[in-house]
């Protein structure tokens, strides 16, 4: 029978995520902590993506709320929590942050549209900003100012995800592009849901990409020099995701019928470049 540590390692590796490449360069203890945290995030996120019945998904997320509370009271049941809880005191995070991640996933069950960017930003804060905050602590944050960087980088990464996944989300009946911005560019919701690629859609997506790039720039400007070395895994993520965003832009936002991705070798190369050369 596999150990909780093996379970979270398998979960992280199976996802094929870019995060995996950023973790490779960490020392073993930090790598074990971030792998367990990432596995928890995947478990909760998968409830929304893989359970077709919203009632069942809501029940499962409620179970995760209970599990987080029990785990931090010393009684974890799920292997991801068994692997994660021992690291919480070491790296200064607790159940509060994990419950915010669950709350973000609950938003996915409750709404499929966001009226404006502030509403979307609240969602991004829960599913990505909080994740960035915990990750920065695990990576070795020493300066409190690094938290602002971590939240802003989380936003940039999530905005990139939203751009990449427009077609995939549309197939699930979801549109994360703010309603008022769709109106500004005269793109109808039914066009997105039916995956109609138009000049208006490209103009809307260019606007979304500019905002994502601005978030990356702001994040990098917020990172204190004292933590630049410790936060290299986050900078690797920024490099990988920003490269992906540029590929999507160069391809005229063909995101409605395909999911643009980088090859594992390219991700590894981008991660190594940050590790070895400190360059994005």
Secondary structure, DSSP 8 states (H G I E B T S, - for coil): ---HHHHHHHHHHHHT-HHHHHHTTS-HHHHHHHHHHHHHHHHHHHHHHH---HHHHHHHHHHHHHHHHHHHTT---SHHHHHHHHHHHHHT--HHHHHHHHHHHHHHHH-S--SSHHHHHHHHIIIIIHHHHHHHHHHT--STTHHHHHHHHHHHHHHHHHHHTHHHHHHTT---S-HHHHHHTT--HHHHHTT---HHHHHHHHHHHHHHHHHHHHHHHHS-GGGTTTTHHHHHHHHHHHHHHHHHHHTT---SS------HHHHHHHHHHHHHH---
